[in-house]
């Protein structure tokens, strides 16, 4: 009898650059579709992903300390 094992790979890990972290310091209203910030264009959905990831990272740091 063969046994099958289901592998659960982690979801795509998003690494925040210095530019991304600087973007979290400003607030962008939802009415704006995209923003050009420090040489890169961000869609509003990308901005929300960056904010969410930054919050996760800061929570992990707080838990460690």
Secondary structure, DSSP 8 states (H G I E B T S, - for coil): -----------------HHHHHHTTS---TT--EEEETTEEEEHHHHHHHHHHHHHHHHHHHHH-
